Amino acid sequence: MTETTHGGFVGAQGEMIRWQSWLPDATPSAVVVIVHGFAEHAGRYRWVGEQLAAAGYATYAADNRGHGQSDGPRGNIGRIDAAADDLGSMLAEASTRHAGAPRFVLGHSLGGLVTLHYITRRPVELAGVVLSAPLADASGAPKVLQILAPLVARVAPNLGTLPVPSDTVSRDPAIVHDYETDPLNFHGGKLPAQSGAEVMKTIGQVYQRIGELRLPLLVLHGTADKLVPSIASKSIAEQAGSPDLTLKLYDGLYHEILNEPERDEVIGDILAWLDKHR
């Protein structure tokens, strides 16, 4: 298995976007593009990428704008519409390298919202989509912040707003320690105002269009998620028009289900679904 770590392209907002990949030894059976969440980076999906590559999937993951090794104000993904364009660019890059291979997207948290925006704003050609704890519910944000977010975003786009406690990502203390000490993570502790405003706007747009979605969907969420309530995934499952939709809730798991002690079960469920749809 070969790991590629030095790719990049100019993103839709003008900054350099860096990506890496995990590739099987043989010709891949399909391509998976991973979209990471807020404050983290693509490298945190090394284990996931290795598992997928070992199963024959060419796996790519880019650092979103303002995250990891990509350019931009730290922690600020900017316009989610542009982040969706960057997802399209990553898919195009992977398709060029593996012509004809079926394509999947796996989006986690904020990356799940970017993915939802990408697949609902216009028709796209994908074999299927996996969503892990997608950020598709903003009801937990204070009402005053929901009202003032667009104004604050205009005058102070990088101002921290909602806190993101590190001990909510996983029940595994080692994962939490790695999260807190990872130099490529954003350690500002709070979601920037522009990102918060974009999240709330995009959630509304997604739910206006999701009834028309027809792509196969696998939606996964931990029931003990303290960052994004599992009602987000339940709402997607209830409102999406996809005739092929599977919702799986993992009892007691925190936000990063692929970094929980039960991650072998989770990646097994994902691989079984991918194998069925490739």
GUTI-167284 format. One record per residue (C-alpha): residue number from 1; residue in one letter; x, y, z. Coordinates in steps of 0.05 Angstrom, whole numbers, plus 5000, padded with zeros to 4 digits. Layout:
! residues N
<site><num>NUM</num><residuo>A</residuo><x>X</x><y>Y</y><z>Z</z></site>
...
This chain:
! residues 278
<site><num>1</num><residuo>M</residuo><x>5000</x><y>5000</y><z>5000</z></site>
<site><num>2</num><residuo>T</residuo><x>5027</x><y>5069</y><z>4980</z></site>
<site><num>3</num><residuo>E</residuo><x>5010</x><y>5133</y><z>5015</z></site>
<site><num>4</num><residuo>T</residuo><x>5013</x><y>5198</y><z>4975</z></site>
<site><num>5</num><residuo>T</residuo><x>5020</x><y>5260</y><z>5017</z></site>
<site><num>6</num><residuo>H</residuo><x>5040</x><y>5319</y><z>4974</z></site>
<site><num>7</num><residuo>G</residuo><x>4983</x><y>5335</y><z>4927</z></site>
<site><num>8</num><residuo>G</residuo><x>4949</x><y>5403</y><z>4923</z></site>
<site><num>9</num><residuo>F</residuo><x>4906</x><y>5449</y><z>4881</z></site>
<site><num>10</num><residuo>V</residuo><x>4882</x><y>5521</y><z>4884</z></site>
<site><num>11</num><residuo>G</residuo><x>4815</x><y>5522</y><z>4919</z></site>
<site><num>12</num><residuo>A</residuo><x>4753</x><y>5560</y><z>4901</z></site>
<site><num>13</num><residuo>Q</residuo><x>4770</x><y>5616</y><z>4951</z></site>
<site><num>14</num><residuo>G</residuo><x>4840</x><y>5626</y><z>4922</z></site>
<site><num>15</num><residuo>E</residuo><x>4880</x><y>5589</y><z>4975</z></site>
<site><num>16</num><residuo>M</residuo><x>4923</x><y>5527</y><z>4965</z></site>
<site><num>17</num><residuo>I</residuo><x>4887</x><y>5463</y><z>4986</z></site>
<site><num>18</num><residuo>R</residuo><x>4931</x><y>5404</y><z>5006</z></site>
<site><num>19</num><residuo>W</residuo><x>4910</x><y>5332</y><z>5001</z></site>
<site><num>20</num><residuo>Q</residuo><x>4936</x><y>5262</y><z>5015</z></site>
<site><num>21</num><residuo>S</residuo><x>4916</x><y>5192</y><z>4993</z></site>
<site><num>22</num><residuo>W</residuo><x>4919</x><y>5119</y><z>5014</z></site>
<site><num>23</num><residuo>L</residuo><x>4923</x><y>5073</y><z>4955</z></site>
<site><num>24</num><residuo>P</residuo><x>4916</x><y>4997</y><z>4948</z></site>
<site><num>25</num><residuo>D</residuo><x>4972</x><y>4957</y><z>4916</z></site>
<site><num>26</num><residuo>A</residuo><x>4926</x><y>4933</y><z>4860</z></site>
<site><num>27</num><residuo>T</residuo><x>4880</x><y>4972</y><z>4814</z></site>
<site><num>28</num><residuo>P</residuo><x>4827</x><y>5002</y><z>4860</z></site>
<site><num>29</num><residuo>S</residuo><x>4755</x><y>4977</y><z>4856</z></site>
<site><num>30</num><residuo>A</residuo><x>4729</x><y>5047</y><z>4873</z></site>
<site><num>31</num><residuo>V</residuo><x>4748</x><y>5116</y><z>4899</z></site>
<site><num>32</num><residuo>V</residuo><x>4729</x><y>5145</y><z>4966</z></site>
<site><num>33</num><residuo>V</residuo><x>4738</x><y>5219</y><z>4981</z></site>
<site><num>34</num><residuo>I</residuo><x>4737</x><y>5238</y><z>5055</z></site>
<site><num>35</num><residuo>V</residuo><x>4715</x><y>5307</y><z>5079</z></site>
<site><num>36</num><residuo>H</residuo><x>4738</x><y>5321</y><z>5150</z></site>
<site><num>37</num><residuo>G</residuo><x>4704</x><y>5362</y><z>5204</z></site>
<site><num>38</num><residuo>F</residuo><x>4716</x><y>5428</y><z>5238</z></site>
<site><num>39</num><residuo>A</residuo><x>4783</x><y>5441</y><z>5272</z></site>
<site><num>40</num><residuo>E</residuo><x>4816</x><y>5377</y><z>5247</z></site>
<site><num>41</num><residuo>H</residuo><x>4851</x><y>5355</y><z>5184</z></site>
<site><num>42</num><residuo>A</residuo><x>4857</x><y>5299</y><z>5133</z></site>
<site><num>43</num><residuo>G</residuo><x>4915</x><y>5264</y><z>5168</z></site>
<site><num>44</num><residuo>R</residuo><x>4869</x><y>5245</y><z>5225</z></site>
<site><num>45</num><residuo>Y</residuo><x>4836</x><y>5196</y><z>5177</z></site>
<site><num>46</num><residuo>R</residuo><x>4900</x><y>5156</y><z>5166</z></site>
<site><num>47</num><residuo>W</residuo><x>4871</x><y>5093</y><z>5199</z></site>
<site><num>48</num><residuo>V</residuo><x>4806</x><y>5099</y><z>5160</z></site>
<site><num>49</num><residuo>G</residuo><x>4845</x><y>5110</y><z>5095</z></site>
<site><num>50</num><residuo>E</residuo><x>4889</x><y>5049</y><z>5109</z></site>
<site><num>51</num><residuo>Q</residuo><x>4828</x><y>5005</y><z>5123</z></site>
<site><num>52</num><residuo>L</residuo><x>4794</x><y>5028</y><z>5059</z></site>
<site><num>53</num><residuo>A</residuo><x>4858</x><y>5019</y><z>5018</z></site>
<site><num>54</num><residuo>A</residuo><x>4868</x><y>4949</y><z>5046</z></site>
<site><num>55</num><residuo>A</residuo><x>4798</x><y>4933</y><z>5021</z></site>
<site><num>56</num><residuo>G</residuo><x>4814</x><y>4958</y><z>4951</z></site>
<site><num>57</num><residuo>Y</residuo><x>4790</x><y>5031</y><z>4954</z></site>
<site><num>58</num><residuo>A</residuo><x>4833</x><y>5089</y><z>4931</z></site>
<site><num>59</num><residuo>T</residuo><x>4821</x><y>5139</y><z>4987</z></site>
<site><num>60</num><residuo>Y</residuo><x>4833</x><y>5214</y><z>4983</z></site>
<site><num>61</num><residuo>A</residuo><x>4825</x><y>5268</y><z>5036</z></site>
<site><num>62</num><residuo>A</residuo><x>4838</x><y>5343</y><z>5030</z></site>
<site><num>63</num><residuo>D</residuo><x>4851</x><y>5393</y><z>5086</z></site>
<site><num>64</num><residuo>N</residuo><x>4793</x><y>5443</y><z>5082</z></site>
<site><num>65</num><residuo>R</residuo><x>4809</x><y>5516</y><z>5074</z></site>
<site><num>66</num><residuo>G</residuo><x>4837</x><y>5543</y><z>5140</z></site>
<site><num>67</num><residuo>H</residuo><x>4853</x><y>5473</y><z>5165</z></site>
<site><num>68</num><residuo>G</residuo><x>4914</x><y>5428</y><z>5169</z></site>
<site><num>69</num><residuo>Q</residuo><x>4965</x><y>5444</y><z>5116</z></site>
<site><num>70</num><residuo>S</residuo><x>4917</x><y>5483</y><z>5071</z></site>
<site><num>71</num><residuo>D</residuo><x>4920</x><y>5559</y><z>5069</z></site>
<site><num>72</num><residuo>G</residuo><x>4869</x><y>5607</y><z>5098</z></site>
<site><num>73</num><residuo>P</residuo><x>4852</x><y>5637</y><z>5167</z></site>
<site><num>74</num><residuo>R</residuo><x>4858</x><y>5582</y><z>5219</z></site>
<site><num>75</num><residuo>G</residuo><x>4794</x><y>5545</y><z>5232</z></site>
<site><num>76</num><residuo>N</residuo><x>4753</x><y>5586</y><z>5182</z></site>
<site><num>77</num><residuo>I</residuo><x>4727</x><y>5542</y><z>5125</z></site>
<site><num>78</num><residuo>G</residuo><x>4699</x><y>5605</y><z>5092</z></site>
<site><num>79</num><residuo>R</residuo><x>4641</x><y>5597</y><z>5044</z></site>
<site><num>80</num><residuo>I</residuo><x>4612</x><y>5527</y><z>5046</z></site>
<site><num>81</num><residuo>D</residuo><x>4592</x><y>5534</y><z>4973</z></site>
<site><num>82</num><residuo>A</residuo><x>4666</x><y>5542</y><z>4957</z></site>
<site><num>83</num><residuo>A</residuo><x>4684</x><y>5484</y><z>5003</z></site>
<site><num>84</num><residuo>A</residuo><x>4635</x><y>5442</y><z>4962</z></site>
<site><num>85</num><residuo>D</residuo><x>4671</x><y>5465</y><z>4899</z></site>
<site><num>86</num><residuo>D</residuo><x>4736</x><y>5441</y><z>4930</z></site>
<site><num>87</num><residuo>L</residuo><x>4704</x><y>5373</y><z>4943</z></site>
<site><num>88</num><residuo>G</residuo><x>4686</x><y>5372</y><z>4869</z></site>
<site><num>89</num><residuo>S</residuo><x>4759</x><y>5388</y><z>4852</z></site>
<site><num>90</num><residuo>M</residuo><x>4784</x><y>5332</y><z>4897</z></site>
<site><num>91</num><residuo>L</residuo><x>4735</x><y>5283</y><z>4864</z></site>
<site><num>92</num><residuo>A</residuo><x>4759</x><y>5306</y><z>4795</z></site>
<site><num>93</num><residuo>E</residuo><x>4832</x><y>5296</y><z>4815</z></site>
<site><num>94</num><residuo>A</residuo><x>4817</x><y>5226</y><z>4841</z></site>
<site><num>95</num><residuo>S</residuo><x>4777</x><y>5209</y><z>4778</z></site>
<site><num>96</num><residuo>T</residuo><x>4834</x><y>5231</y><z>4734</z></site>
<site><num>97</num><residuo>R</residuo><x>4881</x><y>5184</y><z>4771</z></site>
<site><num>98</num><residuo>H</residuo><x>4831</x><y>5126</y><z>4771</z></site>
<site><num>99</num><residuo>A</residuo><x>4790</x><y>5133</y><z>4708</z></site>
<site><num>100</num><residuo>G</residuo><x>4725</x><y>5095</y><z>4707</z></site>
<site><num>101</num><residuo>A</residuo><x>4726</x><y>5076</y><z>4781</z></site>
<site><num>102</num><residuo>P</residuo><x>4660</x><y>5086</y><z>4819</z></site>
<site><num>103</num><residuo>R</residuo><x>4663</x><y>5146</y><z>4866</z></site>
<site><num>104</num><residuo>F</residuo><x>4640</x><y>5153</y><z>4938</z></site>
<site><num>105</num><residuo>V</residuo><x>4643</x><y>5210</y><z>4988</z></site>
<site><num>106</num><residuo>L</residuo><x>4650</x><y>5202</y><z>5064</z></site>
<site><num>107</num><residuo>G</residuo><x>4635</x><y>5266</y><z>5101</z></site>
<site><num>108</num><residuo>H</residuo><x>4643</x><y>5275</y><z>5176</z></site>
<site><num>109</num><residuo>S</residuo><x>4609</x><y>5330</y><z>5218</z></site>
<site><num>110</num><residuo>L</residuo><x>4622</x><y>5397</y><z>5183</z></site>
<site><num>111</num><residuo>G</residuo><x>4649</x><y>5355</y><z>5126</z></site>
<site><num>112</num><residuo>G</residuo><x>4582</x><y>5320</y><z>5125</z></site>
<site><num>113</num><residuo>L</residuo><x>4546</x><y>5387</y><z>5116</z></site>
<site><num>114</num><residuo>V</residuo><x>4595</x><y>5405</y><z>5059</z></site>
<site><num>115</num><residuo>T</residuo><x>4579</x><y>5338</y><z>5028</z></site>
<site><num>116</num><residuo>L</residuo><x>4504</x><y>5348</y><z>5035</z></site>
<site><num>117</num><residuo>H</residuo><x>4509</x><y>5416</y><z>5003</z></site>
<site><num>118</num><residuo>Y</residuo><x>4550</x><y>5387</y><z>4946</z></site>
<site><num>119</num><residuo>I</residuo><x>4502</x><y>5330</y><z>4930</z></site>
<site><num>120</num><residuo>T</residuo><x>4437</x><y>5372</y><z>4936</z></site>
<site><num>121</num><residuo>R</residuo><x>4455</x><y>5437</y><z>4901</z></site>
<site><num>122</num><residuo>R</residuo><x>4457</x><y>5403</y><z>4832</z></site>
<site><num>123</num><residuo>P</residuo><x>4459</x><y>5331</y><z>4805</z></site>
<site><num>124</num><residuo>V</residuo><x>4526</x><y>5296</y><z>4814</z></site>
<site><num>125</num><residuo>E</residuo><x>4551</x><y>5228</y><z>4792</z></site>
<site><num>126</num><residuo>L</residuo><x>4568</x><y>5185</y><z>4853</z></site>
<site><num>127</num><residuo>A</residuo><x>4559</x><y>5113</y><z>4871</z></site>
<site><num>128</num><residuo>G</residuo><x>4538</x><y>5133</y><z>4941</z></site>
<site><num>129</num><residuo>V</residuo><x>4550</x><y>5177</y><z>5001</z></site>
<site><num>130</num><residuo>V</residuo><x>4568</x><y>5161</y><z>5074</z></site>
<site><num>131</num><residuo>L</residuo><x>4553</x><y>5213</y><z>5127</z></site>
<site><num>132</num><residuo>S</residuo><x>4585</x><y>5208</y><z>5196</z></site>
<site><num>133</num><residuo>A</residuo><x>4551</x><y>5252</y><z>5249</z></site>
<site><num>134</num><residuo>P</residuo><x>4533</x><y>5304</y><z>5196</z></site>
<site><num>135</num><residuo>L</residuo><x>4527</x><y>5376</y><z>5222</z></site>
<site><num>136</num><residuo>A</residuo><x>4455</x><y>5383</y><z>5198</z></site>
<site><num>137</num><residuo>D</residuo><x>4423</x><y>5412</y><z>5261</z></site>
<site><num>138</num><residuo>A</residuo><x>4438</x><y>5480</y><z>5292</z></site>
<site><num>139</num><residuo>S</residuo><x>4384</x><y>5480</y><z>5345</z></site>
<site><num>140</num><residuo>G</residuo><x>4436</x><y>5475</y><z>5400</z></site>
<site><num>141</num><residuo>A</residuo><x>4466</x><y>5543</y><z>5383</z></site>
<site><num>142</num><residuo>P</residuo><x>4442</x><y>5600</y><z>5428</z></site>
<site><num>143</num><residuo>K</residuo><x>4383</x><y>5638</y><z>5396</z></site>
<site><num>144</num><residuo>V</residuo><x>4419</x><y>5705</y><z>5401</z></site>
<site><num>145</num><residuo>L</residuo><x>4478</x><y>5675</y><z>5363</z></site>
<site><num>146</num><residuo>Q</residuo><x>4432</x><y>5648</y><z>5309</z></site>
<site><num>147</num><residuo>I</residuo><x>4403</x><y>5718</y><z>5300</z></site>
<site><num>148</num><residuo>L</residuo><x>4468</x><y>5757</y><z>5304</z></site>
<site><num>149</num><residuo>A</residuo><x>4515</x><y>5708</y><z>5268</z></site>
<site><num>150</num><residuo>P</residuo><x>4508</x><y>5739</y><z>5198</z></site>
<site><num>151</num><residuo>L</residuo><x>4525</x><y>5808</y><z>5225</z></site>
<site><num>152</num><residuo>V</residuo><x>4583</x><y>5784</y><z>5267</z></site>
<site><num>153</num><residuo>A</residuo><x>4610</x><y>5745</y><z>5208</z></site>
<site><num>154</num><residuo>R</residuo><x>4613</x><y>5808</y><z>5166</z></site>
<site><num>155</num><residuo>V</residuo><x>4650</x><y>5851</y><z>5217</z></site>
<site><num>156</num><residuo>A</residuo><x>4693</x><y>5797</y><z>5250</z></site>
<site><num>157</num><residuo>P</residuo><x>4693</x><y>5733</y><z>5209</z></site>
<site><num>158</num><residuo>N</residuo><x>4747</x><y>5699</y><z>5249</z></site>
<site><num>159</num><residuo>L</residuo><x>4718</x><y>5715</y><z>5318</z></site>
<site><num>160</num><residuo>G</residuo><x>4707</x><y>5652</y><z>5359</z></site>
<site><num>161</num><residuo>T</residuo><x>4635</x><y>5637</y><z>5377</z></site>
<site><num>162</num><residuo>L</residuo><x>4612</x><y>5567</y><z>5396</z></site>
<site><num>163</num><residuo>P</residuo><x>4661</x><y>5527</y><z>5438</z></site>
<site><num>164</num><residuo>V</residuo><x>4681</x><y>5457</y><z>5415</z></site>
<site><num>165</num><residuo>P</residuo><x>4706</x><y>5419</y><z>5477</z></site>
<site><num>166</num><residuo>S</residuo><x>4759</x><y>5368</y><z>5459</z></site>
<site><num>167</num><residuo>D</residuo><x>4734</x><y>5316</y><z>5509</z></site>
<site><num>168</num><residuo>T</residuo><x>4670</x><y>5308</y><z>5468</z></site>
<site><num>169</num><residuo>V</residuo><x>4704</x><y>5278</y><z>5406</z></site>
<site><num>170</num><residuo>S</residuo><x>4715</x><y>5209</y><z>5435</z></site>
<site><num>171</num><residuo>R</residuo><x>4708</x><y>5166</y><z>5498</z></site>
<site><num>172</num><residuo>D</residuo><x>4780</x><y>5143</y><z>5487</z></site>
<site><num>173</num><residuo>P</residuo><x>4828</x><y>5186</y><z>5529</z></site>
<site><num>174</num><residuo>A</residuo><x>4885</x><y>5172</y><z>5481</z></site>
<site><num>175</num><residuo>I</residuo><x>4845</x><y>5200</y><z>5423</z></site>
<site><num>176</num><residuo>V</residuo><x>4828</x><y>5262</y><z>5463</z></site>
<site><num>177</num><residuo>H</residuo><x>4901</x><y>5272</y><z>5482</z></site>
<site><num>178</num><residuo>D</residuo><x>4923</x><y>5264</y><z>5409</z></site>
<site><num>179</num><residuo>Y</residuo><x>4869</x><y>5313</y><z>5388</z></site>
<site><num>180</num><residuo>E</residuo><x>4892</x><y>5365</y><z>5439</z></site>
<site><num>181</num><residuo>T</residuo><x>4966</x><y>5358</y><z>5421</z></site>
<site><num>182</num><residuo>D</residuo><x>4961</x><y>5351</y><z>5346</z></site>
<site><num>183</num><residuo>P</residuo><x>4996</x><y>5413</y><z>5317</z></site>
<site><num>184</num><residuo>L</residuo><x>4955</x><y>5410</y><z>5253</z></site>
<site><num>185</num><residuo>N</residuo><x>4888</x><y>5415</y><z>5290</z></site>
<site><num>186</num><residuo>F</residuo><x>4857</x><y>5484</y><z>5302</z></site>
<site><num>187</num><residuo>H</residuo><x>4864</x><y>5498</y><z>5376</z></site>
<site><num>188</num><residuo>G</residuo><x>4825</x><y>5563</y><z>5378</z></site>
<site><num>189</num><residuo>G</residuo><x>4770</x><y>5526</y><z>5415</z></site>
<site><num>190</num><residuo>K</residuo><x>4711</x><y>5561</y><z>5382</z></site>
<site><num>191</num><residuo>L</residuo><x>4677</x><y>5560</y><z>5315</z></site>
<site><num>192</num><residuo>P</residuo><x>4693</x><y>5625</y><z>5277</z></site>
<site><num>193</num><residuo>A</residuo><x>4634</x><y>5671</y><z>5265</z></site>
<site><num>194</num><residuo>Q</residuo><x>4636</x><y>5664</y><z>5190</z></site>
<site><num>195</num><residuo>S</residuo><x>4636</x><y>5589</y><z>5194</z></site>
<site><num>196</num><residuo>G</residuo><x>4578</x><y>5590</y><z>5243</z></site>
<site><num>197</num><residuo>A</residuo><x>4537</x><y>5636</y><z>5198</z></site>
<site><num>198</num><residuo>E</residuo><x>4553</x><y>5592</y><z>5137</z></site>
<site><num>199</num><residuo>V</residuo><x>4532</x><y>5529</y><z>5175</z></site>
<site><num>200</num><residuo>M</residuo><x>4464</x><y>5557</y><z>5194</z></site>
<site><num>201</num><residuo>K</residuo><x>4451</x><y>5584</y><z>5124</z></site>
<site><num>202</num><residuo>T</residuo><x>4472</x><y>5519</y><z>5091</z></site>
<site><num>203</num><residuo>I</residuo><x>4431</x><y>5474</y><z>5136</z></site>
<site><num>204</num><residuo>G</residuo><x>4369</x><y>5513</y><z>5114</z></site>
<site><num>205</num><residuo>Q</residuo><x>4388</x><y>5506</y><z>5041</z></site>
<site><num>206</num><residuo>V</residuo><x>4401</x><y>5431</y><z>5047</z></site>
<site><num>207</num><residuo>Y</residuo><x>4333</x><y>5417</y><z>5078</z></site>
<site><num>208</num><residuo>Q</residuo><x>4299</x><y>5456</y><z>5022</z></site>
<site><num>209</num><residuo>R</residuo><x>4329</x><y>5409</y><z>4971</z></site>
<site><num>210</num><residuo>I</residuo><x>4341</x><y>5343</y><z>5005</z></site>
<site><num>211</num><residuo>G</residuo><x>4274</x><y>5314</y><z>4986</z></site>
<site><num>212</num><residuo>E</residuo><x>4297</x><y>5312</y><z>4914</z></site>
<site><num>213</num><residuo>L</residuo><x>4360</x><y>5273</y><z>4930</z></site>
<site><num>214</num><residuo>R</residuo><x>4364</x><y>5204</y><z>4898</z></site>
<site><num>215</num><residuo>L</residuo><x>4435</x><y>5181</y><z>4913</z></site>
<site><num>216</num><residuo>P</residuo><x>4446</x><y>5120</y><z>4958</z></site>
<site><num>217</num><residuo>L</residuo><x>4459</x><y>5144</y><z>5030</z></site>
<site><num>218</num><residuo>L</residuo><x>4489</x><y>5112</y><z>5091</z></site>
<site><num>219</num><residuo>V</residuo><x>4479</x><y>5157</y><z>5152</z></site>
<site><num>220</num><residuo>L</residuo><x>4516</x><y>5140</y><z>5217</z></site>
<site><num>221</num><residuo>H</residuo><x>4514</x><y>5174</y><z>5285</z></site>
<site><num>222</num><residuo>G</residuo><x>4531</x><y>5161</y><z>5358</z></site>
<site><num>223</num><residuo>T</residuo><x>4472</x><y>5168</y><z>5406</z></site>
<site><num>224</num><residuo>A</residuo><x>4516</x><y>5201</y><z>5459</z></site>
<site><num>225</num><residuo>D</residuo><x>4543</x><y>5254</y><z>5411</z></site>
<site><num>226</num><residuo>K</residuo><x>4549</x><y>5319</y><z>5451</z></site>
<site><num>227</num><residuo>L</residuo><x>4571</x><y>5363</y><z>5393</z></site>
<site><num>228</num><residuo>V</residuo><x>4520</x><y>5346</y><z>5339</z></site>
<site><num>229</num><residuo>P</residuo><x>4456</x><y>5313</y><z>5365</z></site>
<site><num>230</num><residuo>S</residuo><x>4436</x><y>5248</y><z>5331</z></site>
<site><num>231</num><residuo>I</residuo><x>4369</x><y>5282</y><z>5313</z></site>
<site><num>232</num><residuo>A</residuo><x>4409</x><y>5312</y><z>5256</z></site>
<site><num>233</num><residuo>S</residuo><x>4418</x><y>5244</y><z>5224</z></site>
<site><num>234</num><residuo>K</residuo><x>4347</x><y>5223</y><z>5240</z></site>
<site><num>235</num><residuo>S</residuo><x>4322</x><y>5286</y><z>5204</z></site>
<site><num>236</num><residuo>I</residuo><x>4363</x><y>5271</y><z>5143</z></site>
<site><num>237</num><residuo>A</residuo><x>4336</x><y>5200</y><z>5141</z></site>
<site><num>238</num><residuo>E</residuo><x>4265</x><y>5225</y><z>5148</z></site>
<site><num>239</num><residuo>Q</residuo><x>4269</x><y>5280</y><z>5095</z></site>
<site><num>240</num><residuo>A</residuo><x>4318</x><y>5254</y><z>5042</z></site>
<site><num>241</num><residuo>G</residuo><x>4285</x><y>5229</y><z>4979</z></site>
<site><num>242</num><residuo>S</residuo><x>4337</x><y>5174</y><z>4968</z></site>
<site><num>243</num><residuo>P</residuo><x>4302</x><y>5107</y><z>4956</z></site>
<site><num>244</num><residuo>D</residuo><x>4366</x><y>5072</y><z>4981</z></site>
<site><num>245</num><residuo>L</residuo><x>4378</x><y>5100</y><z>5050</z></site>
<site><num>246</num><residuo>T</residuo><x>4406</x><y>5067</y><z>5113</z></site>
<site><num>247</num><residuo>L</residuo><x>4408</x><y>5100</y><z>5181</z></site>
<site><num>248</num><residuo>K</residuo><x>4450</x><y>5068</y><z>5236</z></site>
<site><num>249</num><residuo>L</residuo><x>4455</x><y>5095</y><z>5307</z></site>
<site><num>250</num><residuo>Y</residuo><x>4510</x><y>5070</y><z>5352</z></site>
<site><num>251</num><residuo>D</residuo><x>4488</x><y>5067</y><z>5424</z></site>
<site><num>252</num><residuo>G</residuo><x>4532</x><y>5108</y><z>5471</z></site>
<site><num>253</num><residuo>L</residuo><x>4583</x><y>5130</y><z>5420</z></site>
<site><num>254</num><residuo>Y</residuo><x>4610</x><y>5202</y><z>5419</z></site>
<site><num>255</num><residuo>H</residuo><x>4620</x><y>5248</y><z>5359</z></site>
<site><num>256</num><residuo>E</residuo><x>4678</x><y>5215</y><z>5323</z></site>
<site><num>257</num><residuo>I</residuo><x>4649</x><y>5146</y><z>5313</z></site>
<site><num>258</num><residuo>L</residuo><x>4711</x><y>5126</y><z>5273</z></site>
<site><num>259</num><residuo>N</residuo><x>4755</x><y>5144</y><z>5333</z></site>
<site><num>260</num><residuo>E</residuo><x>4715</x><y>5108</y><z>5385</z></site>
<site><num>261</num><residuo>P</residuo><x>4734</x><y>5041</y><z>5417</z></site>
<site><num>262</num><residuo>E</residuo><x>4682</x><y>5009</y><z>5372</z></site>
<site><num>263</num><residuo>R</residuo><x>4713</x><y>5036</y><z>5308</z></site>
<site><num>264</num><residuo>D</residuo><x>4725</x><y>4966</y><z>5280</z></site>
<site><num>265</num><residuo>E</residuo><x>4650</x><y>4955</y><z>5280</z></site>
<site><num>266</num><residuo>V</residuo><x>4638</x><y>5023</y><z>5247</z></site>
<site><num>267</num><residuo>I</residuo><x>4689</x><y>5014</y><z>5192</z></site>
<site><num>268</num><residuo>G</residuo><x>4662</x><y>4944</y><z>5180</z></site>
<site><num>269</num><residuo>D</residuo><x>4592</x><y>4972</y><z>5170</z></site>
<site><num>270</num><residuo>I</residuo><x>4620</x><y>5024</y><z>5122</z></site>
<site><num>271</num><residuo>L</residuo><x>4660</x><y>4973</y><z>5082</z></site>
<site><num>272</num><residuo>A</residuo><x>4601</x><y>4926</y><z>5077</z></site>
<site><num>273</num><residuo>W</residuo><x>4558</x><y>4982</y><z>5049</z></site>
<site><num>274</num><residuo>L</residuo><x>4611</x><y>5006</y><z>5001</z></site>
<site><num>275</num><residuo>D</residuo><x>4622</x><y>4935</y><z>4975</z></site>
<site><num>276</num><residuo>K</residuo><x>4548</x><y>4929</y><z>4962</z></site>
<site><num>277</num><residuo>H</residuo><x>4543</x><y>4994</y><z>4923</z></site>
<site><num>278</num><residuo>R</residuo><x>4608</x><y>4995</y><z>4883</z></site>
